[in-house]
Amino acid sequence: MTTTPTAARTVLISGASVAGPALAYWLRRHGFTPTVVERAEAVREGGYAVDFRGEALDVLERMGLLERIRALDTAMGDAALVDADGRQYATLPAVIFAGDLEVLKGDLTRMLYEATRDDVEYIFADSIASLTQDEHGVEVTFERGAPRRFDLVVGADGLHSRTRALTFGPEEQFVRHLGIYTAIFSLDNYLGLKNTGRLYAAPGKAANIFTARSNTEARAAFHLAAEHLEYDRHDRAGQQRIIAERFAADGWEIPRLLDEMAQAPDFFFDANAQVEMDTWSRGRIVLLGDAGYCAGPTSGRGTSQALIGAYILAGELAASGGDHTTAFAAYEREMRGYVTEHQRLGREGAERFFMPAPTQEILDMLAAQSPENTRTSPIRLRDYAAPSSLGSAPVTAAISAA
Ligand SMILES: Cc1cc2nc3c(=O)[nH]c(=O)nc-3n(C[C@H](O)[C@H](O)[C@H](O)COP(=O)(O)OP(=O)(O)OC[C@H]3O[C@@H](n4cnc5c(N)ncnc54)[C@H](O)[C@@H]3O)c2cc1C
């Protein structure tokens, strides 16, 4: 493949979580010049646990990160279901929630950032404000920084993607709510649990606590069934009031967990949702990961999709010699079936999410049908790693100790 003077070289990536840094890694390796802009002040630490399945492990291995990631595995064992009096009445097999490998999302993000920061320009505490594309590139204005021009722009900015809104229109057109709201926060492992969790379920609601960071910490979550809740996405106290009202009369550890939530150092609250789009690109702008095809937390595949999507998008850009039209079409062709299957898993998982007091028999059946045991078609990972005509650039191999 011969490069032309118009072949894309500079790529602005919005979002430095999973998809963004993974794409930056592969673009550098294929000789492109990526810049990553992230709204947060720094990469986000901690967070909830995410798992990897199937070919995502191959991508991590090709990045030379698999063993480092394995060292951070939460090593979660089976968890117990408890009733309102704290009595354990069933066991939830780890296979249902922990995948092939499970790590804290913040640990993954930090590792991807550390693997790229020496070779990639990162801009924190800023966001794209406007995007204007023409035949030769994209003019980008930022909320804080000076305007710049890039050959391509990639939206890896998650479920509420600004890149998607600016390019395709308001998120109501694309975000499909799954009927579940989830709150997650960090707390001390005050129950003294060891590589396990406790889950409480009642009609239309559920709560759980799981250990984190070698049992030195814990993460707790509240889940509510609701079609649509009116709340301000920036009003933490208002979101916590919604949870506190819904769980006000519940037993077990719920009163303590509500207190812990009010004082937690971090707090995440959002609808479980999917993103459904007919196409992921428009001209020189393309979406990656949750921004373009979120499958929802109940699919257990969002992280895998973000990593594999990054690998394929960068690979197709390299294989096409920087011809974005050819590359974006190939990326979508390779990914579409894989994403469709995961979105189906996400919807099925959401439908059975609120099962008050499930019996052991049902849980064992679910384990047999869990995403890990559910056959989805394998995705082909072409070997794009061979140096393309763009030339391959070094990517920092040494990663500082976690
Ligand atoms: C509660 C919960 C549990 C989950 N559990 C699992 C699991 O077990 N397994 C699994 O595979 N997946 C799980 N997921 C899904 C997984 O977290 C996502 O699929 C994955 O993080 C997608 O990565 P991403 O990089 O595409 O998007 P995100 O991780 O959402 O990252 C988007 C990034 O963009 C940044 N950003 C947003 N707006 C802007 C802007 N305007 N400008 C610049 N930056 C911006 C954000 O700060 C963030 O850093 C879970 C998700 C949730 C919510």
The ligand as an SDF file (V2000), in Angstrom:
LIG
                    3D

 53 58  0  0  0  0  0  0  0  0999 V2000
  -21.5120   -0.1030   36.3950 C   0  0  0  0  0  0  0  0  0  0  0  0
  -20.7760   -0.6290   35.2130 C   0  0  0  0  0  0  0  0  0  0  0  0
  -20.2240   -1.9110   35.2590 C   0  0  0  0  0  0  0  0  0  0  0  0
  -19.5550   -2.4060   34.1380 C   0  0  0  0  0  0  0  0  0  0  0  0
  -19.0260   -3.6580   34.1740 N   0  0  0  0  0  0  0  0  0  0  0  0
  -18.3940   -4.1480   33.0740 C   0  0  0  0  0  0  0  0  0  0  0  0
  -17.8260   -5.4520   33.0590 C   0  0  0  0  0  0  0  0  0  0  0  0
  -17.8650   -6.1750   34.0410 O   0  0  0  0  0  0  0  0  0  0  0  0
  -17.2190   -5.8620   31.9330 N   0  0  0  0  0  0  0  0  0  0  0  0
  -17.1200   -5.0820   30.8290 C   0  0  0  0  0  0  0  0  0  0  0  0
  -16.5450   -5.4950   29.8370 O   0  0  0  0  0  0  0  0  0  0  0  0
  -17.6140   -3.8400   30.8170 N   0  0  0  0  0  0  0  0  0  0  0  0
  -18.2610   -3.3690   31.9090 C   0  0  0  0  0  0  0  0  0  0  0  0
  -18.7940   -2.1160   31.8800 N   0  0  0  0  0  0  0  0  0  0  0  0
  -18.6900   -1.3360   30.6560 C   0  0  0  0  0  0  0  0  0  0  0  0
  -17.3440   -0.6800   30.5110 C   0  0  0  0  0  0  0  0  0  0  0  0
  -17.0700    0.1420   31.6290 O   0  0  0  0  0  0  0  0  0  0  0  0
  -17.3670    0.1660   29.2460 C   0  0  0  0  0  0  0  0  0  0  0  0
  -17.8940   -0.5700   28.1730 O   0  0  0  0  0  0  0  0  0  0  0  0
  -15.9690    0.6140   28.8740 C   0  0  0  0  0  0  0  0  0  0  0  0
  -15.4300    1.3790   29.9190 O   0  0  0  0  0  0  0  0  0  0  0  0
  -16.0300    1.4540   27.6030 C   0  0  0  0  0  0  0  0  0  0  0  0
  -14.8690    2.1730   27.4650 O   0  0  0  0  0  0  0  0  0  0  0  0
  -14.8060    3.5080   26.6370 P   0  0  0  0  0  0  0  0  0  0  0  0
  -13.3870    3.9380   26.6920 O   0  0  0  0  0  0  0  0  0  0  0  0
  -15.4800    3.3050   25.3410 O   0  0  0  0  0  0  0  0  0  0  0  0
  -15.7590    4.5440   27.4040 O   0  0  0  0  0  0  0  0  0  0  0  0
  -15.7000    5.0840   28.8940 P   0  0  0  0  0  0  0  0  0  0  0  0
  -15.0260    4.1260   29.7930 O   0  0  0  0  0  0  0  0  0  0  0  0
  -17.0660    5.5220   29.2410 O   0  0  0  0  0  0  0  0  0  0  0  0
  -14.7640    6.3620   28.8080 O   0  0  0  0  0  0  0  0  0  0  0  0
  -15.1300    7.5630   28.2330 C   0  0  0  0  0  0  0  0  0  0  0  0
  -14.0580    8.5900   28.5740 C   0  0  0  0  0  0  0  0  0  0  0  0
  -14.3460    9.7880   27.8820 O   0  0  0  0  0  0  0  0  0  0  0  0
  -14.2350   10.8760   28.7740 C   0  0  0  0  0  0  0  0  0  0  0  0
  -15.1140   11.9350   28.2860 N   0  0  0  0  0  0  0  0  0  0  0  0
  -16.4500   12.0250   28.3390 C   0  0  0  0  0  0  0  0  0  0  0  0
  -16.8710   13.1580   27.7630 N   0  0  0  0  0  0  0  0  0  0  0  0
  -15.7720   13.7860   27.3100 C   0  0  0  0  0  0  0  0  0  0  0  0
  -15.5660   15.0030   26.6090 C   0  0  0  0  0  0  0  0  0  0  0  0
  -16.5850   15.7960   26.2730 N   0  0  0  0  0  0  0  0  0  0  0  0
  -14.3050   15.3530   26.2940 N   0  0  0  0  0  0  0  0  0  0  0  0
  -13.2450   14.5710   26.6430 C   0  0  0  0  0  0  0  0  0  0  0  0
  -13.3930   13.4070   27.3120 N   0  0  0  0  0  0  0  0  0  0  0  0
  -14.6460   13.0220   27.6390 C   0  0  0  0  0  0  0  0  0  0  0  0
  -14.6640   10.3140   30.1110 C   0  0  0  0  0  0  0  0  0  0  0  0
  -14.1900   11.1080   31.1870 O   0  0  0  0  0  0  0  0  0  0  0  0
  -14.0170    8.9420   30.0640 C   0  0  0  0  0  0  0  0  0  0  0  0
  -12.6800    8.9840   30.4900 O   0  0  0  0  0  0  0  0  0  0  0  0
  -19.4440   -1.6110   32.9800 C   0  0  0  0  0  0  0  0  0  0  0  0
  -19.9860   -0.3190   32.9630 C   0  0  0  0  0  0  0  0  0  0  0  0
  -20.6540    0.1640   34.0650 C   0  0  0  0  0  0  0  0  0  0  0  0
  -21.2600    1.5440   33.9980 C   0  0  0  0  0  0  0  0  0  0  0  0
  1  2  1  0
  2  3  1  0
  2 52  2  0
  3  4  2  0
  4  5  1  0
  4 50  1  0
  5  6  2  0
  6  7  1  0
  6 13  1  0
  7  8  2  0
  7  9  1  0
  9 10  1  0
 10 11  2  0
 10 12  1  0
 12 13  2  0
 13 14  1  0
 14 15  1  0
 14 50  1  0
 15 16  1  0
 16 17  1  0
 16 18  1  0
 18 19  1  0
 18 20  1  0
 20 21  1  0
 20 22  1  0
 22 23  1  0
 23 24  1  0
 24 25  2  0
 24 26  1  0
 24 27  1  0
 27 28  1  0
 28 29  2  0
 28 30  1  0
 28 31  1  0
 31 32  1  0
 32 33  1  0
 33 34  1  0
 33 48  1  0
 34 35  1  0
 35 36  1  0
 35 46  1  0
 36 37  1  0
 36 45  1  0
 37 38  2  0
 38 39  1  0
 39 40  1  0
 39 45  2  0
 40 41  1  0
 40 42  2  0
 42 43  1  0
 43 44  2  0
 44 45  1  0
 46 47  1  0
 46 48  1  0
 48 49  1  0
 50 51  2  0
 51 52  1  0
 52 53  1  0
M  END
$$$$
